[in-house]
Amino acid sequence: MKISASKLFALCAWLCLPMVVLAAQKVAVGVYEYPPFYLSDKQEHRGVTTDIVALLNQTQQEFEFEVFNTTSRRRYQDFEAGLFDLMLFENKEWGWQDYDVIATEPFFHGGEVWIAYAIPGRDQHFFDTIESKRLLGVLGYHYGFAALNSDPDYLQNNFSIHLLENQEKIIDLISQQRADMGIVALSFLNHYLHNHPDMQGKLLISDKFDQTYAHGALVRKSAPVSAQWLNEHFASLEKQGKLEQLWQQHHLRSTRQKQ
């Protein structure tokens, strides 16, 4: 039986298709609770990071990116165990200096600010010093005022700070005036105030950052995907305006712009 050239070509293309799909290399992306970049609620996983993972999978077929859940404190141990190769919205100065990772070019700039309860007469001078003030932070996070040392014993021995599970609890306790100052990421604060506009006038927000950072990705040197590939792909997504759409979608910059 003769097969026409067109049918033979179609057959070959069909046979090769599963090979292309199977050729996609899986890349595990480590995530931990870090709203609004990653939030886990029961069986639902959402946030900027999950949206970027979906975007990466939609715009290329060479790699298949999958989310791997860890915690802010366990992430180093899980990385050493080879459980993930990539972490987004991470900074090499956050305890990664001695690990076998490469930092990509930054694709989002952010920082952390102090908040206090807004009462008459309280102004920006309230943030001039943190001594003798009751402070709130998040367990496992790195802060500028502590020289990026996230060790809870160090923080509690050197500062009057109470470490909580997440940034929303910081805002809750500040609004109840159960602490003097709390530290939160401006991106999280913007996202929170968009969803809780009634809180706008209740919080005093520092004009100055505790720290600023350039968010990028950290990738294992031996990972299937390279930092160069990520740089090129993120540059393409940024040029197409897809990253800015995500920042706006998650209200990361809606409160105010900071220099």
ZIVENTA-V972308 format. One line per field, one symbol per residue. phi: phi as a letter, one per 40 degrees, with the letter a starting at -180 (. if undefined). psi: psi as a letter, one per 20 degrees, with the letter a starting at -180 (. if undefined). burial: 1 if it has 16 or more other C-alpha atoms within 10 Angstrom, else 0. A space follows every 10 residues. Layout:
BEGIN
phi = ???
psi = ???
burial = ???
END
This chain:
BEGIN
phi = .cbccccccc ccccccdccc ccccccbcbc badacccabb bfccbahccc ccdcccccba bcbbcbcbcb bccccccccd cgcababcfb bcccgbdcbc bbccccbaba ibbcbaccbd gcbcccccbb cgbcbbabdg cbbccbfgcc cccccccbbc bbcbcacccc cdccccfcac abbbcccccd cccccbcccd ccbcbccccc ababcabbbc dccdcbcccc dccccccccc gcccccccdc fcbccacbc
psi = pqpqhghggh gghhhhghhg ghipppopop qromqjhppp odjpprrggh hhghgghhjr jhqopqpppa rhhihgghgh ikiqiqpqlr philjjhjqm qpprqqippa rqqqqrpoqp ipahihjhqi qjqoqpappi qpqgikkkoj phggghhiqm qpprhrhhhg gghghjkjrg qqpqphgggg gghhimhiig iipppqhqqh qqqopbqppp hjqhqrhggg ggghhghghi jhghggghhj lhkhgqpq.
burial = 0000000000 0000000000 0000011111 1111111110 0000001111 0110010000 0111111111 0000100110 0011111111 1100000000 1111111001 1111111100 0000011000 0000111111 1110000011 0100100010 1110011101 1011100011 1111111111 1111000000 0011110111 1100111111 1010101001 1001101000 0011011001 111110000
END
